[in-house]
């Protein structure tokens, strides 16, 4: 092809356009200097070699444009540049502060926080690691020569080399068990270049140190939340200009993480995602703002959007109280009040979210671009001993009722009967489902309400399996063999549940994931894998228990749920399998149970 014939090149590109590229798009923050917005060539050349498509992001603070950009990129590279204005972190400038790049500061702080909220993979380089650290709650030295005191016996080394930037000038020590150590195949020492006078002072609550210079200066940070976030103080993009691929693992990491994120995002575009259990209505008394990104709750409209969650079953949770007429009346009133507030909350933003009662409603709302909220009741204590109360809640549109919570009630015994002692004439006299409870289960079958056995004792679980003419669900339970807790299901219970076509929804409550140490997204995936191995993929789902103490690092709120999809993709689950886990199984049963109901009076 004639290199000067641009029309031929245009025709060639036009002909190949229908072949959609799967190359991840990675945004690079542009530097802003005397010549305007500019970018050193090493950044985009390294990304191209790593298999990514680079896209320069100029510094600006137009919110709609920032959000539109984030919707179009799969990863973010924070490039180097000038110093940050210390006023952004409440500090006065020290004499050693360099030239401030005020065009970039606010724009990048906003960009980083919004990208992190959306779980977009991020690599920060030099200034980039510093901006990343500040945006996520850490601190930066304005000038290490005058502010930093070496933490080792070594003297402060030269951090601004005169040597050509394509060559290393000092070494860094890599911490074992970090992302950086994995990328460089367990190497503990790495030779890097260096031209900076600022550095990370403290990584903050979301990051950890993963590499240091001989004088103790922090040279790299990693996420402590199992997220795709990494920052390095040196300039790895310069090495490729000398034909040196030493630093390519960093860019390949970003490209691979971005590709995985893009695949997860495509999955959520094509498939419905449902969280079968959250307790957000517990916080209604605090005047929460569901339409905002409210820090007091783990599920709101913004977090659902960021995490790509389409629908949530929000329950009216009722703690177990005395089994007396007075107690039952109060519980019934409380459940109705919570459902009232739930409906009012949703009705306040009709363009973005709506109530739903059937699987068809969920799919319709997803096609309309709106989130969906379903109603549930946690603890049959809300109906007391009056089955007419159950019919009342059926008319209100609840899709399931959890038969009990912590404490026995008139329906059945709990897995934790002593956690909330009850008293009264209807306390069960024997383990399992009472005669009234059997009537309740049969009526739930007739009304098309799913029977939820989370929180129930083993005897209640097996009794309900025998009594119910329809499959039962455990809306938020995990595997007892991995975490020995009476609330979790044994392998035998799982097999029995699957044999009756029931579904177990793995929950993210730390105490149900791990007995010792801190639980994380890795434990949640382990419980899903175990449940699938015992029950089969058709009988497992996800019920987070967000706002009911659910949430672990990597899955700390609804905004982080796309991280679970990313992990499931890495575990080699197919798109169809992940769709079953993300609500397909649960909704299959809901549709079946609702189809068998008798019309309400």
N, C-alpha and C positions, 0 to 999 in steps of 0.2 A: 504493500500500500504506500502510495506517495505520501511522505511525512508532511508535505505542505498542502495536501488536499484535505482540508478540514471537512468539506461536504461529504467525502467518502467515509471519513471517520464518523460523522454524524449519522449517516445511513447505517453503518455497521452497528452503532449503539442502538439505533432505533429498531433494527431487526432483532436484536437480542434482548430487548427490553422485557418481553413477557417472562423470561427466565428469572424469576425473583431470587435475588441473592439472600443467603442466610448469614452473610457476614455481619457480625454485631456492629452497631454504630456506637462509637465512643466519642463523647464530647470532650474537647480540650479547651480549658480556659485560656483565652488569649491574653498576652501581656499588653500593657498599654504604655508606650514610650513616646519618645519625641516624634516618631514617624506614625503615630496612631496605634491601632491594634495590630500586633505583630506576633509571630510565633517562630521559635527556633526550629529548624528543620528536623532535628533529631527526634522530636516528639512524634510527629506524624509518620516519619519513616519507620520508626520502631513499631508503631501500631500497625502500619501496613504489613510489615514483615511478620507480625504476630497473627495476621489474618483478620484484622479489624478494619472498619471504615472510619477514618477520623473526620470529625466535624468541629470546626472552631466555634467557640462560644464567646462572643465579644462581651466585655463588661457592661452590664446595664441592670437596672432595678425595676424594669417593667414587669409586674407580677404575672400578668397573663402570658407574656412572652416567655418568662422563665418556666412557667408551668407547661406551656406548649412544647418548649424545648425538652423538658424532662420526659414528656410523653413520647418523644421521638428518639431518645437515646437509650442505649442499653448499658452504658458504663460511663464513668466520668474520670478524666485525668486532670488533676490540678497541677498546672505548670508553675515554674519558678518565676521570680520577679522581685520587685522592690519590697520594702518594709511595710508592715501594717501600722495604721494609726493606732497608737496605744490607748487613745481615748475610748476606743471600742471595747476595751477590757477594763476601763476605769483606772488607767494608769497615766501619769504624766511622763513626757518624753525624757529619756536620759541623754547625756551629752553624746554618747556613742550611737544614737539612733541615726540610721541612714535616710535616704530619700524615700518619702512616703508615696505610695501609689494609690492615691485616694479614689481614683476612678474604679479600682478593682475591689476595694475592701468590702464595702457593704454588699455589692453585687455577689461576691463570692461567698460571704457568710450566709446570705440568703440561699444561694444555690446549693451550698453544701448541706445545710439543715434540711431543705426540701428534698434533696436527693437521698439523704440518709433516712428520712421519714418514709420514702418510697422503696427503700432497700436496694437502691441502685448501686452496683459495685463501684468503689472509689479507690483510686491510687493517687496519693499526694506526693509531689516531688519538690524538695527544698522549701520554697515559700509555701508550696502546696501542703506539706506535712504540718507546717505551722498554722496555716489557716484551718486545716482539718481539725487540728487539736483544739484550737480556740472555739470553733463552731460547735464542737462536741463537749465543751466544758472544761478543757485543760488550760494550761498557761504556757507562755513563751518568754524566754529571755530576750529583751530588746537588743542587748549587746553582750555577747559572752565574754569578750575581752575585759570588760569592766565590771560585769555583774556575776559571772560564774566562777565558783571556786571548785577546782577539781575534787571529785569524790574519791579519787585514788591517790596513791603516793606519786603518781606521774604528774609532771607539769602540764599546763595547758599546751596542746599542740597547735600547729598552724592549721586553721580551718579555711583559709582562702589561698589556694595554691597559685603559684606563678606558672607552674607547669601547664602545658596544653591540656585543655579540659577533657580530651579524649583518653587521658591516661590517669591511673590511680596515683594518689599521693599519700594515703595512710590506710590503715586497716580498721575494721570494725569487728567486734565480737558478737556473734549471733546467739541468742538465747535458745536453748533446746526446747522442742515442742511447740515452736511458733510457726506461723505460716511461712516466714522467711526461711527458717531452717528447712522446712519441707521443700520449698522452691529450689534451694541450693543443695539438696540431697544430703542434708545432715552436716554440711560444713559448719564449723564453728567460727571460722575467720574468713573475712572477705575483704579484698582490696578495693577501695572506692576512691573517687575523686572528691574534691571538697572546695567549695567557694561560697562561703556564707559567714555571716557574723551574728546571726540570730539562730536560736535553737529552741526545741521544746524544753520547757522547765518542768512541767508536770503533765502527764498524759490525760488526767481527768478520770471521770467515772466510767467511761465507755471504752477506753483504750488501755493497752499495756505496753511497756517497753519491750522491744524484741531485738534491739541491737544498740551497742554503745561504742564510742571511740575509746582509745586507750586512756584518755583523760576523764572518762565518764560521761561526756556529752552524749545526750540521747540522739541516736542516728536512725532509729526506725521504730514505728509503733504499729500495733496490731489490734484488732477488735477483740474484746473479751466476751462478746455476745454472739460468737459464731457467725459473724457477718462478713461480707466481702469488702472489708475496709483495711487498707494498708497505706502506710506513709513512710517515705525514706528521705533522709536529709541530703543525700548526695544526688548527683545528676546522672542517672543511668542512661538517659537518652543520648548523651554525648559519645558513649563508647561505640555506637554503631557507625559513627562518622569516620572512625579509624578502622572499620571492618572488624571490630571486636564484638562478638555475640555474648560476651560474659553476662551482660545484664538483661538479655532477652527473656529469661524466665519471669521477670517482673511484668513485662508487657504481655507475654503469653498468658500469665495468670489473669491479668485484667481482661484480655480478650476471651479467655475461656469462661471466666465468671460472667462476663457480659453476655456471652452466647447462652449460657445456662439461664440467666435472668430473662433473656429474650424468649427462650422456649417456654418458660413459666408464664410469661405475660401472654404469649400466644395461646397457651392452654386456657387461661382464664378468659380470654376473649371469646373462645369457642365453647366453653363449658360453664355450667352453673356451679357455684360453690355455696354450700350451706353449712353453717355452724349450728349444730342441733341443740346447744345449750349455753346460754349466757344469762347472768344475773344483774344486768345493768339496771333494771327497775328498782333494785335495792337502794340506788342512789338518788331516786327521784326527789326525796325530801331535801336534797341539797341544792335544788334549783339548777340542775344540770342543763347544759346547752348541747343537745344532740346534733344540732346543725353546725356547731363549731368544733374545732379540735380541742375538746375539753380535757385538761390534764387529770381531772379527777376520775375519769372513767376510761376503761380500756376499749370500749366499743362506742364509736360515734360515727357520724356520716363521713367525716374526713378520714378517719382511720379505716373504715370499711373500704373507701375508695383507694387509699394508698396500698392496702393489703390485698386488693382485688376480691374482697368478700362480697358476694351478691346478696346473701340472705342470712338472717339470724333468727333463731327461735328464742325470744326473750321471755323469761318465766317470771310469774308472780311468785316469788319465794316467800313461804310462810314458815317461820321457825316453830318447832313443836312446843305447844303449851299444854295446859291442863285439859284433859278430856272431860270437860263439863259443858253444859249448855252455854254458859257464859263464854267459855274459851272458844267453843265452836262458832258462836255468833261473831266474835271478834275476828276470828280467822277468815270467815266468809266475807266480812266487811273489808278486811285488809286486802284480800285478793281482788275484790271488785275495784277497790280504790287504785291499786297498782295497774290493773288493766285499763281503767279510765285514763290514768296518767300516760300510760304507754300509747294509747290511741291519740290522745291530745298532742303528745310529743311528735308523733308521725304526721298528724294532720297539719302541723305548723309549717311543714316543708313539703307540700304535695308534689312539687316539681322534681323532687329528688328521691323521695321514699314513699312507700305506701304499705298499708297492712295487707296481709295475704292469709288465706285460709286453706288453699289447696296447692298441690304441685303445679297445676296449670297457671295459677296466679303468679308463681315464682318465675316461670319461663316467660310469661307475658311481660312482667315487669323488667326482666333482664333485657328483652328485646326493645323495650321502651327506654332503656338507659337509666332505670330507677332501681334503688335498693328496695329490698322487701323485708318486712318484719312479720313474724308469726307469733301467736300467743301460746303460752304454755303455763301450767301450774306445777310448782315444785312443792309437794307435800299434800297428800289427800286429806290432811287435817283441815284444809279449806272447806271441805264439804261436810265435816263433822260426821253425824250419823244419819244425814238426810239425803237420800239419793236424788231428791228433787233439786238439790243444790248442784249436783253433777249435771243434770239436764239444763239448768240455768247457764252453767259455764259452757256447755256444748253450744248453746244458742249464741253465746258471746264469741264463739269461734276458736276455742282452744284446740290445738292439734294433739296434745298429749297431756297426761297428768302423771307426775311421779307419785307413786302410791304412798311413800313415806319419806321422812328425812331422818335426822339424828334424833331418835326417840320413837317409841312405839305409839301407834294411834289406833283408831277404831277399825282400820282396814287391815293392817298387818304389823308384824314385828320388824324392827330396823336392824341393820348390820351393826349399829352402835346404839343399842337401847338405853345405855346408861349415860350417854352424852348429854341428854336433855330429859331428865326424869319427868314422867307424866303421872297424873293421878286422875281418878274418876271411875265411874261405874263401867266404862266401856273398854278399859285397858285389856288387851288380849291376855287370856289365861294360859295360852299355850303358844309355842313358837309357830310362825307361819301366818297364812292368810286366815282371817276370821270368816264367819258365815256372812257377815255384812260385807266384808271385803270381796268374797266370792260373788255376791250380788252386784257389787260395784264393777268388778271386772267384766261380768256378763253385760252389764248396762253400757259400759264403755265400748264393748264390741258392737252393741246395737246402735250406739250413737256415732260410731266412726271415730272414736278417740283412741289414740295409741296408748297402750299400757306401758308405762316406764318403770323399770325395776331397779334403777340406780338407787343406792342407799338401802335397799331391802336386805334382810337377812337371807342366808342360803335357803332356809326352809320356805320363806316367803317366795323366793325366786322359783323354786321347784314347784310349789303349790300353784303359783300363777301360771307357769308353763302348762300345767295339767288343766287348769280351769279355763284359760282363755281359748276361744275358738279361732282367734287371730294371732299372728306372730306378735311377740313382745319385743320391746327395745330396752336398751340400757343407754340412756341419752348422754351420760358422761361417766364412764367407768374405764378402768385400765386393768392390766394383767397382774394377778396376784403372784405368779411365779417370778416376776421381775421386781415386784415391790409387795411384800407381804403385809397387806392391809385388809381388814375385813370388808372395806368398801369395794375392793377390787374383785374381779371374777377369777375363779380358779379355771384351770384348763378344762376340767370336767364340766363346769358351768358353761364355758364357751362352746364346748361340743354339743351340750344339750340345747343351748340357744340356737346354734346353727342348724341342728336337726329339726327344729320347729320353724326354720326360716327367719329367725330373729336377727337383730343387728346390735352390735356392740360399738359404741362411739367412744373412741379413746379420748381421754381428757388430759389437760395440761396442768393440773393441780400438782405442785411439787411433791406433796406428801403421798400422792398416789403413783408417782413415777419412780421415786428413789427413796430408800429408807435412810441412807447415810450419804453425806456430801450434798453438793448442790446439783439439782437436776437441771437439764438444759434441753434444747431442741433435739439433741442426740438421743436422749432418753425417750422423748415422745416418739421419735421414729422407731426406736427399738421396740416399744410397746405395740406400735402399728404392725411392724414386721412379725412380731410374735403372734399377735391376734390373727393375722392373715395366714400364718403357717398352721395354726390350729383350726381355724374356722373356714378358711377360704376367703378369697377377695370379695365375694358377694355378701359378706356378713359383717363388714367392718366399716367404720366411719369416723367422723371427727366431731367431738362436742367439747369445746374449749374450757367451759366453766369460767370464762372471763368475767370479771367483776364479782365473782364468787370465790376469790382467792386463786383462780387459775391464772397461769402465765409464768413462763420460765425464760431465761436468756435465749434469744433467738426467736422466741414466740411470746413476747411480753405483752402484746396487744394485738388488736385486729389489724393494725398497720403492718405487722410482721408476718402475716399468714402466708404471703407469697413465698416466704423462706421455706415453709414446709413443702410447698409444691416443688421448689428447687431441689430440696433434699430427696424427695420422692423420685424426681427425674434422675438424680444421681444413683439412686438405688435400683434403677433400671425398670421401674414400673412403667407400663405403657400408658398412653393418654387415656385409653378406655378404663384401665384399672384405677388411675388417679381420679377420673370422673366418678367412678363408683364410690371411692373413699370420700370424695368431696360432696357427698349428698345423694349420689345416685341410688345407693342401696337404701338409705333412709326414706327417700321419696318414693321408691318403689313400694315399700311397705305402707307408707302413708296413703298412696293412691289405692292400694288394695283394700286397706281397712276402711277408707272413706267410701269406696265403691260398694261395700257390703252393709253400709249403715241403713237403718230404717229412718224415714223422714221424721224430723222433729215435730212434736205437737205444736 
